[in-house]
């Protein structure tokens, strides 16, 4: 029996999902479609499971509009997803920007049947700006197609990434023109590229964090304003429990005070490491310095495992007191 080889053909999206809001959005919000979408975006999140929070038609504070899908990962990072039939338009793009700010998300994904060149240019600009300023929101424009085989009732949805952040290109192109700074940017990128897999494996955090030229990387510890941070210098690294809620210095001070109340227990749990407790007007943190492990040093597997193990211990310590910080923040209205 000879094998028959045929190309799949495109099927109109509306032949599969009659309505965008009541048919397509609920399908997209399921675990398998979201897993495939994140894989196409190269986000390194892995399979979407029951621990991932998925909400539909999320009301945006102060806007009176609703986001199609809000995904909250286990590390606290949020992903906003807007979907529409036809091509991305001005309304959906501006709404996505408003949603991103209003919901404090780290990533925006816009799924449409096609994306016009002018909107692709806008998304690329926003991604470049986010990289240059060491913070910001990542934008992904994704095309959705439906394919089918002749004579079969089965359909095969397909995602295709059109625009996404290019961290490596940004790390090189946005660096200073001098060879020295370009080399440093490359080394910092390599450092994070090497370290992040160890951190993800040991802590379960940093799932949505990608390498770049930035010295530091952060991942939420389950509460806005409480993060685990890794930063690199030439010949040393630092791990921090970082306490910072933008525009709310009272939160930073309160969270630091709560951890300080447990100082003896925390230092005992992280012994023999020396903890630098720092609190100022804008931020607060607990920091441990690891000498001999920087972006210009050799990094053995033993060194990376030790770093990741320490990061996991710090994350566990911080998570222990997150409920207390959260309760106090609610009590004080922070």
Buried (B, 14 or more C-beta within 10 A) or exposed (E): EEEEEEEBEEBEBBEBBEEBBEBBBBEBBEEEBBBBBBBBBEBBBEEBEEEBEBBBEBEBEEBEEBBBBBBBBBBBBBBBBBBBBEEBEEEBBEBBBBBBEBBEBBBBBBBBBEBBEEBBEBBBEBBBBBBBEEEBBBBBBBBBBBBBEEEEEEBEBBBEBBBBBBBBEBBBBBBEEEEEEBEBBBBBBBBBBEBBEBBBEBBBBBBBBBBBBBBBBBBBBBBBBBBBBBBBBEEBBBBBBBBBBEEBBEBBBBBBBBBEEBEEEBBEBBEEBEBEBEBEEEBBBBBBBBEEBBBEBEBEEEBBEBBBEBBBBBBEBBBBBBEBBBEBBEEEEB
